[in-house]
Amino acid sequence: MIYDVAVVGGGQAGLSMGYYLKQIEFSFLILDNQSRAGDVWRNRYDSLILFTPRLYSSLPGLPLPGDPKGFPTKDEIADYLDQYVQAFDLPIKFNTQVQKVRKEKDIFVISTNDLMIKTKRIVIATGPFHTPSIPSFAKELSRELTQLHSSEYKNPTQLQDGPVLVVGGGNSGAQIAVELSESHETYLSVSQKIRFMPLNKAGKSIFWWFDKLGILKADRHSFIGKKIQGQGDPIFGYELREKIKNHSVKVKNRTKSVLKNEIQFEDLTSITIKNIIWATGFTPNYSWIDIPNLLDSNGKVKHERGVTEIDGLYFLGLPWQHRRGSALLLGVGDDAEYLYKCMIKKDL
C-alpha cells in the first residue's frame, strides 16, 4: 500500500496534522516512537506547569477541559493528547522508530524498526527537541558530580546534597531552579539579563493581551516578529524573580569552563558544586532524512511556512515556522491547517 500522507511524530504537531487529514479522503498514518500519546509530556520533570493558560493550550477541534484561565500540568496535557487520539480516531502506530527517509522518484520510502512504509507525501512533525545540547567541556566534570540534562531531570531526589548549578535562562531552567531552591543551595547561570513577564495583567492572561495586540498573529517576517525573535523568550511569572531577591537563587554569568567540580564563569568568578542541570536546550537532528538540499548552510531546514523545496515534503512544529506559537500548543494547529490546505490545492 502507498499512503497519501505519512506523518512522522505523534506529539501535538502530528496529532494536529491528523485532525485535518481526517477531513479529506487521504489515506494516512502517524508514526510515533513512544508507547502512548502524550508520553513525551509524561516524561518531563514532575513539577512542570505550562505558562499558557488552558484557553491557549488546546489543539484544533477539542478544547482542553478545566478552568480556561488556569494553567495545566504536564500530565494534564499528556492525558489530553491521549484523549485527542481517541476523540478523532487518529491512525497512529506507536513504538515505531523512523530510521531513514528517502525519496524514490515520486514516492517517499520510510524505513522503521519493524516495517517499511511508502507514501506520496510526508510531514516531519518531530518538533524541535531532538538531541540534548550540552557543552563539550561538560566531559571534564568530576564523575562524582551529578550531571543531568533538563530532559532527564524529574525531581530533586535525583540530586546529591550540596550546591546545584542550573545552566540556562529559559523557562524550564527557571522552573527547575525555583524548585531546587527549596532543598538545595541553588545557582543559575545565564548568558544575558533575565527578562520577566507577568502571567496575568489586569485580570487577563498575558496571552490574552498578546492576542488582542496582534502579537500572537505576527509572522516571522513582520517587524514585530523579527523584533520578538531577536529578544529571545522572557521568563513568564515572577517566582524566579522573588527567589533571586531573597537570595534563594543566586544568578551567575555564562558558564565558561569546568574543572572537576569547579565551575568558572565569564566574569572569572567560580563556585564548587555537587550537581549540575543543563537546561541548555536541544539541537535538531535530521541525519535520518536521506534527501539532498533539505538544509541550509547553518543546518536549518529550508522551508517557507513548512513547505520545502522537495515536492511532497513538509515540516510542522518548528520554532517560528510561521509565528511565535508554531512550536507550541497554541499555534501548531494553524500551521497544520495551512499545510492541509496546501496539500488539497496541489491535489486539485
N, C-alpha and C positions, 0 to 999 in steps of 0.2 A: 504494500500500500504506500502511496505517496500522499502525504498530508498537504493540505493547502497552506497551513501555518504550523510551525513548531515554536514554542516559547521556552527559552532556557532560563529557569529561575521561577520558583513558586512563592516568592515573597509578595509584598504589596504591589510591586510593579507588574509582575507576571499575572497576578490574580486580576488586577485592573484590566490588563490586556484581554484576559479570558472573558471578563464580563462583556466587553464589546464584541469579541469574536462570536459569542453565543447568539448575538443578534442577527447574524447572517449565516448563510448556508455554507460556511467554510468548515472543512474538517480540520481539527486542530488538536494538539496535545501539549500540555505543560509538563516540563521535566524539572524535577527538584531533587537535590541531593540530601534533603532532610527526610525524616520519617513521618512528619506530620506538619500540616500548615501552621505557621507561626513559631516553629522551633527556633529559628534564629533569634526571635524576641525572647523566648523562654530561656535561652542560654545566656542572656546578658546579665549584668550584675543585679542582685536581688532587689536593691532599693531604687532601681531606675523608674523614674516618673517622667512622662513627657512634659515638655514645656508648652505644647499646643493643647488647648482645651479640646474636649470631645467634639465640640461643634466643628473644629477644624482638623479632626483626626479620623475622618471617615473616607472610605473608598466609594466609588460611584454605585448608586443603587441600594445601599444599605447603611443607614445611619448607625453610628456607634451608640449602643444603649447607655443609659445613665444620664446624670446631670450634664447638660451641654456646656455649662460653664466650668465644670470640674476637670481635673487633669487625670488622664488614665494612667494606670500602671503598665509595666511591660507585659505582665501576664494577662492583663485585660486585653491588650492589643493582640497577643498571641491567640487567645481564645476567639477573639473577633475574626481573625483571619481564617481560623478553622471553620467558624460558622459561615463565613463568606463562601468558602468552597462548597459547603453543603447547600446553602441557600440558592446558589445558581448552578448547582450540579456541574461543576467545572471538571473537565477531564484532566486529571493530574496524576503523573506517575512518580511516586516517591522513591527514595533510596536509589536514585539514578544519578550517577556522576558522569557528566559530559566530559569526555576525554579529548575529542577532536571534532572540529567542524571544518569541512572543506566543501568546495563547490565543483561539481562535475557538469559542465555545460550549463543548463538552466536549473539544475537541481542541487540542493544542499544535502550533504550526507553528514549525519551526526553519529559519531561513534561514542558509545557509552560503556559502562562497566558490564552490561549484560545484553545489549542489543544494538542494532544499527537502525537508524531512522532516516527516511528520505522525505524531503519537504520542498515545496515550491518557494516558500518564504520562511524567514527565521527572525525572531525577535529576541535579542540578547537582553534579558531583564535580570541580570545578576547583581545589579546595583553597584555602588562604589566601594563596598567593603570586601576586599579580596585578601591581600597579603598584609599582615600587620607591619607597620613601618616603625622599625626600631633602629636607632643609630648603630653604626658598625662598632663604635667604641664600647658598646654595651658588653661585648665579649671580654673586655678587660676587667669587668666587675668580679669580685670575690665570689666563689661558689657558695660561700656561707651566707651570702646575702640573698634574700627572697626577691626574685625579679619576675614581674608579670606584665604582660600587655593588658590594656583595659578590656580587651575581648576575652581574656582568661580570668579576669577578676570577678569574683562573685560576692564576697563579703569580707569583713575584717578578720574573720577567723583563719583565713589563709596566710596571714602575716605573722611574723615573729614579734615579740615585744621589742620596743625600741623605735627610734625615729623612722619615718617613712617620707620619701620624696615622690610626689606626683609630677610627672613631666608632661606638660601640655595644658594650654589655657582654654580649651574648648569647653562645651557644656558637660561632656562626660567627665573630663578631668576635674571640673568644678564640683560636680555632684559627688564624685568619689572622694575628693579632698575634704569636703564638708562632712561626709560620713566618717572618714577615718579620724578626723579631728576629735571625735568623741572618745576614741580609745587609744590614740597614738599622738606623739609629737609629730606634727604634720607640716611639710614644706611643699610649696607649689612653684614649679619652675615654668616661667612664661617668657616668650620671645618679644612680646610687646605689651604695652599698657592694657590692662583689662578694662573693657567697656561693659557696663552693666545696663540692663534694660528691665523695666518692671514687667511682671506677668500680667498685671491689670492696671488700668488707668481710668479714673473717674467711673469706676464700677463696671468697666468693659474690658474684655481681654485685649491685650496689646495687638493680637492678630485681628481683632475686630477693627481696630484703628488702622492697621496696615491695609485691611481690605477696603475700608472707606476712603483712605487716602490714595488708593491705587498702587500701593507698594507691592502687594501680592500679585498684581497683574502686570507689573513691569517686566518686560522681557530682557534677556541678557544683552541685547544690542542697544537698548534705550539708555538715555543719560542717567536715569535713576538706577537702572540695573547695573550699569558699569560702575557707578559710584558705590553701590552696596557691595559688589564683588570685591572692589578694591579695599574696602574697610574690613572685610572678614566678619565672622559671626560674633555678635555680642554674647555675654552671659545673661541668660534670662532668669530673673528673680534676684533677690538680694541676700540670700542665705550666705553665700560666699563672702560678700562684702562685709556682713556682720562678723563673720568668723575672722576676717582679716583685721577688722577694727579691734576686736578683743584679743588679738594675737593667738587665737587658736590655730589659725593657718598663717604661716609666715611665707611671704612671697619672695622668690629669688629670681635673678636674671636667667637668661637662656643657659641651659646646661652645655658646658664647653668640652669637658673631658672627665674621665673617671680613672681611678687607680684603686683597685681592690674594693674597699667600701667607702672611699672618699670621693666626693663629687665636687668638681670645680666649676664655677660659673663664669659668665662673660665678664663680670666686674672683678674677677680674680678672688672673690671670697670662696670659701669651701665649707662643707659640712661632712660629718661622718654619719652614715645611716645603716640601718639593718634591712630596709625594704625599699623597693622602688617600683612604681607603677608607670608604665609607658603609655600615657594617654595621647599618643602621637599620631593617631590616625592609621590610615591604610594606603597602600599603593595598588593601583589597578594591575590586573594580570590577565592579558588576553593571548597568552602564548599558545593556548589550545585552539585558537581560531586560525586555521591554516589558509588564510586568504590574503593575497597581496594588496598593498595600498590601503590598508584599513586604518593605520595610524599615521599621525603627522610626525615631524622631526622631534617633537617633545614627548612622543609616546602616547599622545591623546587620540581618541577616536575622531576621525574626520567625519563630521555629520552636520546637517542642518536640521535642527529640531528632531533629532533621532533618525533621520533618513540619511543613509550613507550613499556613497558613490557606487556601491555594489548593488546592482539590481536585486531587490528582494531581501536585502539585509537591513534590519532596523535595530535601534537601541532604545531602551526605555529605563528610566530611573537614574540617569546620570545627574550629578550635581549641576545645576544651572543648565540643564538640557534646553530649557526654554525660559523658565522663571526660577525664582529662588526656591520654590517648593517642589521642584521637579523630582528631587530625590526623597521627598517626604510624603507622608500620607495625604497631606492637604493638597498636593499639587500633581501627584503622579497620574491621577485619573484624567486630568485634562490632556496630558501628553499621550496617554493611551488612546483617548478618543481621536486625537489628531492622527495618530498612526493608522488607526482603524479606517478613518476617512480617506487617508492616502491609499490604503490597500483597495478600498472599494472603487475609488476613482481610477486607479490603474487597471482594475479588473474589468471596467466597463468597456 
